[in-house]
Amino acid sequence: MPDRWTKRQRRELRELQGLAWERELSASLENLQKDFHSWRKGDVSPFELNDRIHRFHNGRSRELFNTYAGSLDMFWLESVVARGVIEESEVSEDLLAVYRPHIDSCRERLRSSEDIAGDDE
């Protein structure tokens, strides 16, 4: 990774960081919404729903905050592109030129971990 990003690169990284955070948080909130639906149907008590909200706040929500509220120098972009949270077409060629080897490496690690998990089933 470059020691110094250009002003344009930093702005793009911040925008992509915000977009990735929003997308991952939205996906996680979809799961929480299912818990609310279960509560409304009477399948989950209000106490259980409250516990799930608490676990979400202290778990996934905090994890996403720690991932995306941090420095731009972290290797978060390779992961979100490799996992499809951000499409390569949404990233400038300028940044892709720097990140492509890391993205490809991350994709390979993800494939390997999926292969290992598939062997366990």
N, C-alpha and C positions, 0 to 999 in steps of 0.2 A: 504494500500500500504506500502511496506517496506520503512523504513527511508533511507536505503542505498541499491542501486542496485549493483549487481556485475558488474565487467567490461564487462563480456560477455552479461549480461542482458541490460546494457546501450547501447552497440553496436547494439544488436538486436532491441531494442526500436528505436534507431536512424534510422536503416535501414527500419523498418516497418513504421516509421513516414514519411520517404522520399518516400516510395512506395505508401502509402496512399495519400500523397500530390500530387504525380505525377498522380495517377489514378483519383482523384477528379478534379484536374486542367484539365486533358485531357478531361474528360466528360463535364466540363463546356466550354472548348474551342470548343467542337463539336457544342454546341448551338451557339456560336459566329460564327463558320464557316457557319452555316445556314444563319446567317445575311449577311455574305459576298456573299453567293450564291444569296440571294434575291436582293442584291445590283447589282450584275452582270446581273441579269435578268431584272433589271429596276424597280423592285417592291418597292425598298427602295432607297431614295435619298442618295447621298454621305454625306449630312449633318446628316440625320437620322442614317446612319451607324456610322458616327463619334460619335454621341451621345451614341449609343449602346456600342461602344468600350470604351468610357469614363465611362459609367455606369458599365461596366464589370470590368474595372480596379479599380474603386473606390468602387465597391460592392463585387462581388463574389471573385475576385482575391485577394483583400485585406483581406476578411474574411478567405480565405484559408491560406494566409500568417500568419495572426494572430493566427490561429489554430495550424499550423504545425511548425512555426519558433520558437515557445516558448519552454518552459521547458519540460523535459521528465516526470515531476511529475504530469502533467495534466491527466485527465481521458479521453483522446482522444481515446485510444486503444479500450476501451469498446464500444464506439460509432461506430467506423469504422468496427469492427468485427460484431457487432449487425446489422449494415446496409448492410453488405456483401461487403464492399469496400476491406477488407482484410478477407480472408477465415481463419477459425480456423486452417486448415491444414498448413497454412503459419506461424503460431505462435508456438514457442517451447512449449513443455509440461511444462517446467519450468515457463514460463510466464503465460500460460493458468491456471496453478494451482492458481496463484495469482489473475488473472483477471476474471476467469470463473463466480464467483458470481456476479460481476459487469456487465459482458456481459449479463448474464441471466436477470438481473434486467433491463438493458437497453432495451433488446428485449421486455420485458413485457411492459415497458413504451411506446415503439414504437407501439406495437400492440394495446394498449389502446388508443393512440392518433389516430391511423388509424380507430379504431372502432368509436370513437367520430366523426371524419371527415366523415366517411361513413354514420353516422346518419344524418348529415347535408345535404346530397345530396338527 
